[in-house]
Amino acid sequence: MIPVILAGLAIGGVLVVAFWDEIIDWLNDFIPKVEEAFRDIAHGAQVLGERIKTNYVAIKHKLFYQENNKWIEKTTTREVEESEVPPHIREKVMKQKKAADLTGELAPMLLN
């Protein structure tokens, strides 16, 4: 078994040496793409709930991130019937005259 593992390591080492320049070129192309993809990752998030009309609640999800050295706020809103909102969240939303911050209540659900 050990000779097979050693032979595999030797072949792998030879391949790495033989294709070293191609590996470096690939990494040089790949790393900027990864950096670009991670550039738009959110630096902050907030979830708000607000009663918008009889029997309807607006749930807003806000993301904050930087793009080209400018802060961007991206908001997604979904209207749902009150009956679809969990009772403890619905109660908090109904008590507020303006949008209620639901980030603390929903963060544990979103992180699981």
N, C-alpha and C positions, 0 to 999 in steps of 0.2 A: 504494500500500500504506500509506504513512504517513497519508494522509487517512482511511483506514478505521480505523486504530488510534486516531487523534485523535478521530474521531467516537465510537468505542467508549468511550474514556476520558471524553468529555464526557457521554455518555448514562449511564455508570456513576456519574459525579459527581452528575448531576441526581437519579438514583435514591437515592443515599446521602443527599443533602440532603432529598429528599422524604420518605424513610422513616426519618430519623434517630431520632425518638422511639421508633418501633417497634424499631429496632435496639438502642437503649439498654435498652428494657424487656426484650427477649429476652436480652441479656447479663446483666441483673440477675437474671433467672430462671435462666439457664444456669450462671453462675459458682458459686452455692451448690450446685448439683447436682454439679458437677465436684469441688468441695471435699469434699462428702460422700462421693463415690465414692472419692476418694483418701485419705480419713481412715483407712480400714481396710487400707491397704497395709502389708505386713509391714515391721517394723523390723529383723528378724533371722530367720534360718532355720537349721535344723540337721537333718542326716540321720543316723539311727542304725541299726545293724544288730545283731541279737541272735538267737542260736540259741534257739528256743523249744521244740522237740521234735525227735526223731530225723528227720533229713532235711528239716527246715523252718526257715526263717529269717524273722524279723519285720523288715521295713524300716519305720522310723518317720520321718515328716517332721513337724517341729515348726516352726510359724510363731509369731512373737512380734510383737504390735502393741498400740497403745493404742486404747482405745475408752472414751469418757466419762471420760477421765483415769484409767483403770484399765488395767493391763497384762493382756493376754489371751494365753494360750498355747493354740494350736489344734494338736492332734496327730492325724495320719492314719496308720493302721497297715495294712500289707498283709502277709499271710502268703504266702510263696512257697517252692517247693521249692528245696533247695540247688542243684540242677542248673541252675536259672534264673539264679543269681547268678554274675557274672563271677568267674573263679578268684582273681584278686588280692584282690577284696573278700571272697569266701567265706573265704579264708585268714585275713584280718584278723579277721573275725567269729568264726571258730572258735578263734582264739588267746585271745580275751577271755572272762573269766568273767562279765562284765556287758556291757551294750550298748556296741558299738564306734562311735566317732564317724566317720562316713563322709563328712562334709561336704566335706573337702578333695578326696577322690577323685571325688565326684560333681558338685561345683560346675562344673568345666569342661564336663561333658556337658550340664548344665542351662542353662548360659549360651550355648551355641551354638544 
